Structures are given as C-alpha cells and as structure tokens.
Amino acid sequence: MRNVGSKPTTGTRKECENGTGVKRVRNKTSMIRGVIIPMDWDEQGNVVRIAISSHDENEYLVDKGGKGNELLAFIRKEVEVDGEVKEEDHRKVIKVKKYHVKREQDSEPGS
C-alpha cells in the first residue's frame, strides 16, 4: 500500500476540511504577467483591492500581505510578479514576493 502525502512537495500545500463543505488550498510559486486592475473600493472611492489580469485571461487577486499593497500605486500598469499562488473558493490569489513594473514602449506608433 502506497502512503500518499509522505513525499515532500516543494512549494505546494493542500488542505482539506470536511464538515459543511470542502475547502481546498493549493500554494505554488509562479511568475505572472499582466495588468493591475481595481477590484474593490471604499466609501470615498479609493481602490482598496486589486487583481492582476494576465495575458492568458486569468485573474489573480492580490493578497495584501507581502508586497501586495505596494502595487496599489500601479493600477492599469503592466507588471511581472513573482509570488505564491493559492486557490481559495475557486479564485486564484497571489502573495507577491517581488515585482517589476514594465515601462511603456518608447517607440509606440504615432509618438
């Protein structure tokens, strides 16, 4: 009989919870490229939650921990983000470890 889960898995974590429902959480380190978009606002209209809309049409909510709050200054900018991706309630969430804001092209047509 094979003992499932006895091998260490670098960068991956799974949790299962029985009872009223099943909760699955997976973590893995990834590099995401995309545009930062606003996801939630406070009463004064300030953005309080952001996501990264990736080029492959996935959306990653940005965790406020790590360097996530720093990205609030770069809404509608293209970024490359390295971080830990987890899936919670069928949504991808990234905890940012490092990021790079892409510069706008100097040679855009019409400039």
PyMOL commands that set and color helices and strands:
alter all, ss='L'
color gray80, all
select helices_A, chain A and resi 68-74
alter helices_A, ss='H'
color red, helices_A
select strands_A, chain A and resi 14-15+25-41+47-54+59-62+78-88+91-101
alter strands_A, ss='S'
color yellow, strands_A
deselect
rebuild
show_as cartoon
